[in-house]
């Protein structure tokens, strides 16, 4: 909720700074400042704020740490599941969820595996994928539960996929209506008795075996070269012959978190990307950019930022918003300014009008050339309970202006500015044949 309010304030700044009502009339440029709350787009932040969350880098920092995982404020950062790039996943405690406390209480990596995602929202809960299980935060009890991953896969119609790709048997169809919980547990656990080796593996976990594995949901099933038993959160495989990853007589475990990622059932695929570690200077490697292209303009924006358009006052207000909602790029359609238009006079007068609001403060200004055309860059600061900083571009193309701004929460601006300036300076006007 706090991030959503912060985003709305940021968008307010852009709406106030950039809306150019009445610019094309015969009477010359006018300054119409609407109620900015009408221009607020809606976004659900998927990650915490910060360079390591809002930007995707081509490569991670080389040699930054001698260990593959290390402490960070509020938790720990792991690179073991980052694909060998130095990127990884953070497990932390904060106001939204105390996943690091839960991780350590459950037994750490031996119990739940390495983290395999950032946090995201699923079925109304804050969750994070680990190799073995998926954490689900319950704010009413301030505690973590494990998602019954294989039950969820069954609900989503993936039993045939599980059988075809992983030889995981379907769940038994059992009528447990009217039975007590203790009776259900006894009957489910009795399914393990068909294979002493699988039974031993089920109980040989760190902590509570029912919590770690969930209850059995299938019988021990002969799959040809192995016996399999499906549980709510993992699957057990007793190999009858040697295979490249196990000797005959060995019981292996198919991990629910990894299989959920592979199945594509998780609603926020961007949260599965590993990120650069927080702190310790800027991450290494160039930022990855995507390309916006329409009939009027082309520019780069950070990869993974989400587009949004709000129609107000017969104008399309367009955004690319960072995953955390802490930063955005804003752009408008080009505006006709009429004959004898002077770019510098327009910017000076508009900045004066904005400064009259009391919480808008112009910073430095730069006359430059972008795409071979005259342009002005205006840095600005907005104060208040949710302060922001940004830079706006006004580019002149004959009697037209093009408007674009990039901005971020004040405490993030110094880290975000180089990448956002790259986006602004990449602005191009397509040539027409």
QUIJONOR-V303307 format. One record per helix or strand of 2 or more residues. SS is the DSSP state (a for helix, b for strand). FROM is the first residue (numbers start at 1). TO is the last residue. If there is no record, write none. Layout:
BEGIN
ss:SS from:FROM to:TO
ss:SS from:FROM to:TO
END
This chain:
BEGIN
ss:a from:2 to:18
ss:a from:36 to:39
ss:a from:51 to:54
ss:b from:69 to:72
ss:b from:75 to:78
ss:b from:88 to:93
ss:a from:99 to:106
ss:a from:109 to:112
ss:b from:115 to:122
ss:b from:125 to:130
ss:b from:134 to:138
ss:b from:143 to:146
ss:a from:149 to:155
ss:a from:159 to:166
ss:a from:181 to:194
ss:a from:196 to:203
ss:a from:209 to:213
ss:b from:221 to:222
ss:b from:226 to:231
ss:b from:234 to:239
ss:b from:251 to:255
ss:a from:256 to:263
ss:a from:269 to:272
ss:b from:289 to:293
ss:b from:298 to:302
ss:b from:306 to:312
ss:b from:315 to:321
ss:b from:327 to:331
ss:b from:335 to:336
ss:a from:343 to:355
ss:b from:360 to:370
ss:b from:373 to:382
ss:b from:388 to:397
ss:b from:400 to:409
ss:a from:410 to:425
END
